[in-house]
Every structure is written in structure tokens, then in C-alpha cells.
Amino acid sequence: MANDNDPWLEVIGKALAYLCVQQIAQNEPRRVPDVVAKVKFLEGLGLPTADAAHLLGTTANSVKTNLRARAKREAKVGKAR
């Protein structure tokens, strides 16, 4: 029986989450069009932002900056309507 503190479970979980996001990016590219969308998808699977960003080759600060910029753009579009 596996121990709850087994570090391999975390490694296996992150690997499976990465494989999931790559498969979705290949099969349904509109669902995860950019890195920010992929990070949000991985967060939905339970990964922390920093781990999700690291898996995709970026940093958590970069993702947060892009999220803020996206929210700002969407707010401008919403006001224009």
C-alpha cells in the first residue's frame, strides 16, 4: 500500500496532468489556445499555479502578469459595448 507522503505520487500526478493538457492542446486547440489557458486548465486539475507554469516552461509571475493584462483588455471591451 502506498504511503500518503510518497513523493512518486506527486511526480506521477504532475506527469499525467501535463499529458492531459498536451493531448487537449493537440485535439482541441481552441480549448487551450495559449500558455495562460493551459495553466488555468492545469489549475483546474488541482496543480498550484507555480507548478503548472513550471511544467509549461514559464514562471508563475509571467502567468499572473498575462492574466492581469487579459482581464484589463476584457474590461475595456466590456465598457466599449
C-alpha positions in Angstrom: 0.0 0.0 0.0 1.3 3.4 -0.9 2.2 5.9 1.8 0.4 9.3 1.6 3.8 11.0 1.8 5.2 9.1 -1.2 6.9 11.7 -3.5 6.3 9.5 -6.5 2.6 10.1 -6.3 3.2 13.8 -6.8 5.5 13.2 -9.8 3.1 10.8 -11.4 0.2 13.2 -10.8 2.0 16.1 -12.4 3.1 13.9 -15.4 -0.5 12.8 -16.0 -1.7 16.4 -15.8 0.9 17.5 -18.3 -0.1 14.7 -20.7 -3.7 15.7 -20.4 -3.1 19.3 -21.3 -0.8 18.3 -24.2 -3.5 15.9 -25.5 -6.2 18.5 -25.3 -3.9 21.1 -27.0 -3.5 18.7 -29.8 -7.1 17.5 -30.2 -8.9 20.7 -29.3 -6.6 23.7 -29.8 -9.4 26.2 -29.3 -9.9 25.0 -25.8 -6.3 25.9 -24.7 -5.0 28.4 -27.2 -2.2 29.8 -25.2 0.0 29.2 -22.1 -2.3 31.0 -19.8 -5.3 28.8 -20.8 -3.1 25.7 -20.3 -2.1 26.9 -16.8 -5.7 27.6 -15.9 -6.6 24.1 -17.2 -3.9 22.5 -15.0 -5.1 24.6 -12.0 -8.5 23.1 -12.6 -6.9 19.7 -12.3 -5.5 20.7 -8.9 -2.0 21.9 -9.6 -0.7 25.1 -8.0 -0.1 28.0 -10.3 3.7 27.8 -9.8 3.9 24.1 -10.6 1.6 24.4 -13.7 3.7 27.3 -15.0 6.9 25.3 -14.4 5.5 22.3 -16.3 4.8 24.5 -19.3 8.2 26.3 -19.2 7.2 29.6 -17.8 7.0 31.3 -14.4 4.1 31.9 -12.1 4.8 35.7 -12.3 4.6 35.7 -16.1 1.3 33.9 -16.0 -0.1 36.3 -13.4 1.0 39.3 -15.5 -0.6 37.8 -18.6 -3.9 37.2 -16.6 -3.9 40.8 -15.4 -3.4 42.1 -18.9 -6.1 39.8 -20.3 -8.5 41.0 -17.6 -7.7 44.6 -18.4 -8.3 44.1 -22.1 -11.6 42.3 -21.4 -12.7 45.1 -19.1 -12.0 47.7 -21.9 -14.0 45.6 -24.4 -16.9 45.3 -21.9 -17.0 49.1 -21.3 -17.0 49.7 -25.1 -20.1 47.6 -25.6 
